Amino acid sequence: MSVLQHHLVATSSLSSSTSAFFAQNSFDVGRTQVVSVPLKKMGVCKCVATSPAEQTAYKTQVSRNGNIAKLQAGYLFPEVCTITSASYLLIVSNVNLKLCCYFALEMIFKDFSCAKLQIGRRKAAHMLKHPDAEVISLGIGDTTEPIPEVITSAMAKRALALSTVEGYSGYGAEQGEKPLRARLASTFYANLGIEEDDIFVSDGAKSDISRLQVLFGSNVTMAVQDPSYPAYVDSSVIMGQTGQFQKDVEKFGKIEYMKCTPENDFFPDLSKVARTDIIFFCSPNNPTGSAASREQLIQLVKFAKDNGSIIIYDSAYAMYVSGDTPKSIFEIPGAKEVAIETASFSKYAGFTGVRLGWTVVPKELKYSDGFPVAKDFNRIVCTGFNGASNIAQAGGLACLSPEGLEAMHEVVGFYKENTQIIVDTFTSLGFKVYGGKHAPYVWVHFPGQSSWDVFSEILGEDPCCYHTW
């Protein structure tokens, strides 16, 4: 056992909670029942394989979307990885740390070209070697804590009401139910000038990212933090905004990659960033865990104004932010004229499966011809979306009640406690650790080792839980 593995096992019991993964089932597996089935005389069926010559390979005359063909193998992580001499490992705290096997980690390369398929293969190989190991996959950034009862009870009540004449409702407003939009405005944007009709309720921020790409079309140029959530780049590729993937630099052409490293405090040097139409910016950042300061966001808004650009600000982890660090881009003066904000209940209330989020498009945001961006986004929403689930929206409204907010803060506090355990552990081992203060992500530097080497080391002797984003 390595020093790293030994220390993880020794410290993993510091924070834990009951998980549905390990709840005892209530099925009575000990009872058997004999059932008498009458026999029926059957004939003999002979199966004969069709010879290759007899098989017809039919093809339509529709060409494949060339933009999708440009994507690298597999969503998020291409199968072929380029190993760097000094890699970073992202540790995600949205997990139980009761045992080492609950430990979640995510492999990140210089351009996120870590292979989801390769991780699956390595897991399978490990299970063949250690068939009794507990290896738990958390999927793509999934949460583990149960949804608070004050929230699920509201969803259950709404669901049951649908079975009554009085409580049934069909299609709702595509933009979201008015009470929820009003509560979102008053809860997260009080005194920021954001009104309820600026808010579009959706089935999650990830879906809205793609809707925003459709909104702006294939002729815009875009900039993205490097590193950042890969959905921004992949959706841009699919829309046809980019050039081909350039293997020598491991980047797509026609995308402005804004380098964010420890050397620049994970905020790009805007003096070196070329002008683009759209700027994707995630704060707190997935995956580095860094959150932009007020001064940095003032610079970003000024940069967008000077260049006539639009910022798409991903605030999915805003509830993890503490202190004076902004939770919303609209805390910055002038941001309503240059920014859109996406957000989600996924990482606050455990809605990764329920699916509920929102996007804010201020009335002040205009195209170059003066036409309001919100009107076009409303058309996109009404054309391609019938509105978020009414049951999910009942849960969202409960999230924003005083009891719901308190419950969400408790869940976030649990994950932040795990984050601190991870920070303390790797710091005590002498590693350089970043993030973890305003996000459930900890960015750890492993000099001289590839991400795959670190992954294999932790998975090697002790069963681990891995996280593939």
Buried (B, 14 or more C-beta within 10 A) or exposed (E): EEEBBEBBBEBBEBBBEEBEEEEEEEEEEEEEEEEEEEEEEEEEEEEEEEEEEEEEEEEEEEEEEEBEEBBBEBEBBBBEBEEBEEBBBBBBBBBBBBBBBBBBBBBBBBBBBBBBEBBBEBBEEBEEEBEEBBBBBBEBBBBBBBBBEBBBBBBBEBBEBEEEEEEEEEEBBBBBBEBBBBBBBBEBBEEBBBBBBBBBBBBBBBBBBBBBBBBBEEEBBBBBBBBBBBBBBBBBBBBBBBEEBEEEEBBBEBBBBBBBBEEEEBBBEBEEBEBBBBBBBBBBBBBBBBBBBEEBBBBBBBBBBEBEBBBBBBBBBBBBBEEEBBBBBBBBEBBBBBBBBBBBBBBBBBBBEBBBBBBBBBBBBBEEEEEBBBEBBBEBBEEEBEBBBBBBBBBBBBBBBEEBBEBBEEBBEBBBEBBBBBBBBBBEEEBEBBBBBBBBBBBBBBEEBBBBBBBBBBBBBBBBBBBBB
